Structures are given as C-alpha cells and as structure tokens.
Amino acid sequence: MLFAGHDFAAPRRTKDRDWAAVEAVLGAGLRYEGFETCGCGREPKYRPRTSAQVRARRRIAARKGLTAAEALALRDPADA
C-alpha cells in the first residue's frame, strides 16, 4: 500500500488509462499534495490525469533532459 497524498481522488475502477497515469505519478515519486510544508496555505499542484498526458510529458522529458518527476509536474508541456 502506498500513500498517494491528502488530495488524491481515485479514478473509477474501470478507468485503466487513468490508473496508469496515477501509477506513473506515484512511480516518479510525486504525491497528490496541495499543502505547503508549513501547513499555512495551499498551492494546487498539477498532476496528469490520463495516460495521454503522461506520454506527452515523457516525450518532453526525453527531448529536454528533464527527470520524470519534473516532466510530470508540468502543467503545460510547452513550458519546459
């Protein structure tokens, strides 16, 4: 069992592609957290929701030399 974060909302059981995105995010060491470390506020963090979004970010990571975690945290892959 792996803790996904306080802001994790599980996809439906039948949504295999969405679960693949969750697996990629957690496998890269990211969590679904929006809380700041001090606990005084919230900063929403982007996480891909579909496998297509994961693939796009992985392609950008390969081109730009980013780590998987850096690429998956990008809201817009064009920002890399």
Phi, psi and omega in degrees: 000139183232134178281120184269345179122164182292332184260015181286130174239113185291138174289170176297153182301327184278354182271079184298323181293323177292321177293329176295324177293319177298317179298320180293318180296312181291326178293333178278357178091009178269158177231163177268078182236137175243353181283141172283158186298330181279345180082008185268353181195184180233138173229104183299131180255141179279139170221136179297146183252343181233162179293332177295320177294323178295315180300317180299318181289327176292323176296317178297319180298318180294321181288318187264352180077029178272158173283164180299319181296318179296318182290320181289339179275354180287128176291315180236120183298337179291345181284351185293000000 
